[in-house]
Amino acid sequence: MKLMIASGVEADDCYFPLAFAFTTEVSSDTWRWFLTGIREKVTQRKDICLISRPKPEILNVINEPGSQWQEPWAYHMFCLDDICTQFHYVFQDNYLKNLVYEAGSTSEKEEFDSYMNEIEKKNLEARKWLDQFPQYQWAQAHDSGRRYRVMTIDAENLFAFCESFQSLGLPVTATALLLFDEIRFFFYSGLCDSSGRVNRGDMYTKPVMDQLEKLMTDSIPHVVMPLEKGLFQVTEPLQEDEWIVQLSEWSCTCGEFQLKKFPCLHALAVCEKLKINPLQYVDDCYSLDRLYKTYAATFSPVPEVAAWPEASGVPTLFPPVILPPPNVSVNDKAKVPPSDEELRNAIVDILKVVDSKTTAIADVLKRLAEKFEIDLTPRKSSIKTMIQNELSS
């Protein structure tokens, strides 16, 4: 049984569940049904940022004619970690993979161009591979602030409470009811917590206030020089870099102001120079009032299964039957290659149970291949480096 889940990120920078579904197979058909259900039951808003893994079955559905997950209804973007993982699987180069991550993470377009030029210089094919994805879909510097700096999908936290129920081995109906009750309690706890902070007089969430406090300290040595048309030049003593801030446009050439939707340290330096309250430049999405409304949804009790109404006018949804290729066993499913983190953890586990002083690298490689049941020969060089690093640590 497969679990599909859609989640949002609230003002406290925490995941909260929007929708979930169980299916025996994940395919374009099930993604179409799931994403259509979100549009019908959860939100009909425009300008939504949808972040997913770059999987073909998801792309097929989103790119279908009439899909409400295309612009201007939604802006589809990719998890940066997954882009890096796919890149590394193709090119097997840790240095280039790190450059891709830096290019995707930076908020400055000049830095992005610098990283991309370095990648092109090292490997032209690697640059061509990246160019198959529009830059706004994976690079923060080009996302127009739509991601609110959410660059990756934290699967461990996203699926944590769902997987705990799956491990019980309960029937799907029972699991769904337990999940519903868990989500109800999750929202109730969020409502009580946010209500208490609102009553205490807090205006914005703690993560934002903590960041602003740190940035205010960091902005102290900066020098502000007024320019024309509401522009300000911000510099730091003994540094060559300079930034241009325009408070009326909520912008800074560092890119952070636009992406975070609250003042960067350069904008804070300008606010201090002008003796104005920087909180007026914090987006309402970070307000405690907005957080309270996020968890204010009411949950009606789920009736007994016998009382559930039969669906009318809607065909029963069955997962598609996927036949194996000729002469291929049904059990011979394509294996998903392990990530670097999974390999590293497996290496550590293996070295714990063998004599690391006498064990040959070839033996560790063999054990890894048996564990993941996949040919790791294309990644042999990088895996050897991981093993050597663990042995020397």
TANORHU-V830450 format. One record per backbone hydrogen bond with DSSP energy under -1.0 kcal/mol. NH is the residue of the N-H (numbers start at 1). CO is the residue of the C=O. If there is no record, write none. Layout:
nh=NH co=CO
nh=NH co=CO
//
This chain:
nh=2 co=23
nh=4 co=21
nh=6 co=19
nh=8 co=16
nh=10 co=14
nh=13 co=10
nh=16 co=8
nh=18 co=6
nh=19 co=6
nh=21 co=4
nh=23 co=2
nh=31 co=27
nh=32 co=28
nh=33 co=29
nh=34 co=30
nh=35 co=31
nh=36 co=32
nh=37 co=33
nh=38 co=34
nh=39 co=35
nh=40 co=36
nh=41 co=37
nh=42 co=38
nh=43 co=38
nh=47 co=72
nh=48 co=73
nh=50 co=75
nh=52 co=77
nh=55 co=53
nh=59 co=55
nh=60 co=56
nh=61 co=57
nh=62 co=58
nh=63 co=59
nh=64 co=61
nh=67 co=64
nh=73 co=70
nh=74 co=70
nh=75 co=48
nh=77 co=50
nh=78 co=137
nh=79 co=52
nh=80 co=151
nh=83 co=79
nh=84 co=80
nh=85 co=81
nh=86 co=82
nh=87 co=83
nh=88 co=84
nh=89 co=85
nh=90 co=86
nh=91 co=87
nh=92 co=88
nh=97 co=93
nh=98 co=94
nh=99 co=95
nh=100 co=96
nh=101 co=97
nh=102 co=98
nh=103 co=99
nh=104 co=100
nh=105 co=101
nh=106 co=102
nh=112 co=108
nh=113 co=109
nh=114 co=110
nh=115 co=111
nh=116 co=112
nh=117 co=113
nh=118 co=114
nh=119 co=115
nh=120 co=116
nh=121 co=117
nh=122 co=118
nh=123 co=119
nh=127 co=123
nh=128 co=124
nh=129 co=125
nh=130 co=126
nh=131 co=127
nh=132 co=129
nh=133 co=130
nh=137 co=134
nh=138 co=135
nh=139 co=135
nh=140 co=104
nh=142 co=139
nh=143 co=140
nh=146 co=143
nh=150 co=147
nh=151 co=149
nh=155 co=153
nh=158 co=154
nh=159 co=155
nh=163 co=159
nh=164 co=160
nh=166 co=162
nh=167 co=163
nh=168 co=165
nh=169 co=166
nh=175 co=171
nh=176 co=172
nh=177 co=173
nh=178 co=174
nh=179 co=175
nh=180 co=176
nh=181 co=177
nh=182 co=178
nh=183 co=179
nh=184 co=180
nh=185 co=181
nh=186 co=182
nh=187 co=183
nh=188 co=184
nh=189 co=185
nh=190 co=186
nh=191 co=187
nh=192 co=188
nh=193 co=189
nh=194 co=190
nh=195 co=191
nh=196 co=192
nh=197 co=193
nh=198 co=194
nh=199 co=195
nh=200 co=196
nh=201 co=198
nh=202 co=197
nh=205 co=286
nh=209 co=205
nh=210 co=206
nh=211 co=207
nh=212 co=208
nh=213 co=209
nh=214 co=210
nh=215 co=211
nh=216 co=212
nh=217 co=213
nh=218 co=214
nh=219 co=215
nh=220 co=217
nh=222 co=219
nh=223 co=235
nh=225 co=233
nh=227 co=231
nh=231 co=228
nh=232 co=245
nh=233 co=225
nh=234 co=243
nh=235 co=223
nh=239 co=236
nh=243 co=234
nh=245 co=232
nh=246 co=251
nh=249 co=246
nh=250 co=247
nh=251 co=246
nh=253 co=244
nh=255 co=252
nh=259 co=255
nh=260 co=256
nh=261 co=257
nh=268 co=264
nh=269 co=265
nh=270 co=266
nh=271 co=267
nh=272 co=268
nh=273 co=269
nh=274 co=270
nh=276 co=271
nh=280 co=277
nh=281 co=278
nh=282 co=279
nh=283 co=261
nh=286 co=283
nh=287 co=284
nh=288 co=203
nh=291 co=287
nh=292 co=288
nh=293 co=289
nh=294 co=290
nh=295 co=291
nh=307 co=304
nh=308 co=305
nh=328 co=325
nh=332 co=329
nh=333 co=331
nh=343 co=339
nh=344 co=340
nh=345 co=341
nh=346 co=342
nh=347 co=343
nh=348 co=344
nh=349 co=345
nh=350 co=346
nh=351 co=347
nh=352 co=348
nh=353 co=350
nh=356 co=354
nh=359 co=355
nh=364 co=360
nh=365 co=361
nh=366 co=362
nh=367 co=363
nh=368 co=364
nh=369 co=365
nh=370 co=366
nh=371 co=367
nh=372 co=368
nh=373 co=369
nh=379 co=376
nh=380 co=377
nh=383 co=379
nh=384 co=380
nh=385 co=381
nh=386 co=382
nh=387 co=383
nh=388 co=384
nh=389 co=385
nh=390 co=386
nh=391 co=387
nh=392 co=388
//
